[in-house]
Structure formats: structure tokens, C-alpha cells
Amino acid sequence: MAEDRRKTILKHLEGCGMEILAADRCRDALRILEANPDAGVVLTDCSLPDGDWATLLSGVAKCSGVTQVILCMRVADPMLWIDALEVGVYDVLVEPYEGGEVRRIVAAALGQNRRPPPGGRSRFAQRQRPAA
């Protein structure tokens, strides 16, 4: 994802109590997921230098049973949107990225993890809950 687009999304997620791990390539993202199999959400661009969203989605499925993938698009493409949802992408974000929408979709994805990791809920989800 282009640096300016990533910065916008990260700015919207600041203060949400999530640990954010960034990668510019499929290879790097998959390494991060192998080291953090309980990661709750991956946000990816349609195209990456060493692959695309489908490559990353396939790798995520192999690394983790709990990680949801959100596809980020510069321009809405209804056919790509449908294709992505049909093969397992959780949701799609389209520029301009609005703070409330980014936070809502990420929070919803965290709440939809398919199965809890060993030992309980995702650490990302735990950090989002307000203190009692």
C-alpha cells in the first residue's frame, strides 16, 4: 500500500488500543503472521510488489484461523469487491478512508474471528475492551 494511504489508515486507528504491525510485501506480512498467528485483522491493498490481495488471503488462511482480511481499494470496483467477498475477504474499504468507517470495519472484523486462538481471544480484541 502506498505510504500516504497507509498513514491515513494508521492515523484513523490511533488510540484504538490495537498493536499495529506494518508490512509492504506479501512475504513480510506472512512472516509477521507466522510470528503472530493470533493477529485479528490484515488490511491489504489490491496489489503488492510481490503479489496481490488473493496471494495474501491464501497465505493468511495457511498461517492463521482467526485473522480477517480487509481489502483496501483506491477506487471502488464492484466486480473485484464481489470476487473478494466470495473467496473470504471480510470487507472492503474504499478511498477516501473515513475514520469512523475504518474503525467500525476493523472492530467488526475483530468480533468475527472464526475461532479463538489457543488460550483465548485475540490480544487485539482484548486490548479494545474498555477497562471495568
N, C-alpha and C positions, 0 to 999 in steps of 0.2 A: 504494500500500500504506500502511496506517495507520502512523504514525510508530513506535508501540510494537512492531509486528510487524517493521518494517524494522530497528529497533535490535536486536531479538533475533537476526535472521539475521546482521546485520553483526557482532554480538558473537561468534557461532559461527565466523565466517570470519576473525576477527582472528588474526594470526600465521601465516596460511597462505601468505604471500608473494604475495598477489594484489593488483593495483591494483583498487580498487572505485570505480566511478563511479555515483552515485545520481541517479535522476530520479523525479518524482512523476506525470508525464504521458506518454502515448504520444509526443506531439510532442517533448518534451525527450529522451526515451530514443532516439528515432530520430535526433535531431541528434547525440547523443553517439556513436551507432553510425556515422553518416556520417563523423565525425571520427576514429573508432577502428574501422575495418572488421575488424580482427583480434581484436576482443573475443571472448573464448571463450564466455561464458555470459551470458544475461539471465535474471534472476529477476523474475517479474511476478505481480502479484495478478490475480485473475479480472476485477476491474473497476477501471478507472482513470477519473479525472474526464473525460477526453476520448476514451474508447474502452474496449476490453476486451482480454483476452489474445489473441483472434483478430486484432484490428486490429494489435496489436504484432507478432504472429507473421508476419503478411503483410508488414509493414514491414521486419522483420528479414531475411526472405528476399530482399527487394529490395536491402538495404544490404550484406549480408554472406553469403558462402557458408560461413563457418566457425562462426558463432555458434549455440549451442544455447540453447533456451528452456526454462526450468523454471517451471512454474506453481505458485504458492503459494495454498493454499486455507485458509480459516478452518475449514471443516467438510468432511469427505470427501463427495464427490458422485460415485458410481460412473459415472453416465452422462456427466457432464462429463469425468471422468478418461479414459474410453474415447474420447470425441469428441476430446479434446485430443491424446491419443497418436496417434490415427488421422490427424490432419492435420499432425503434425510436431513437437508438443511432445516434448522429450526425456524428461522425467519430471515428477512431481508431488510437492510437499511439502505435508503437512497439519499444521496446528497440533495439539498443541504441537510446535514445531520443536526437535528434539533435535540437539545439537551434532555428534555423530558422524554422524548421518544427513545433515545439511546438508552437511558436509564431504565425505562419501562420494559423494553425488549430484553435487555440483559437480565434484569431481575426476574422476568417471566421465564427466561431460559434456565436460570439457576433453579427455579422452582419446578422445572420439568425434567430434571435429571432422571434418566431411565432407571437407575438402580444406585443405591448408596455405595460408596467405596468401602473397603474393609475398615471397620472401626467407626462407621457413622457417616454423617453428612459431609459434603464438600466443605473444605475450610473456607472457601469463598462465600458459600451460603451462610456459614456460621458467623462470619465477620459482618454480614449485612444486618443481622438481627439486632434490634436495639437492646441495650442492657436493661435488665429487670430492676 
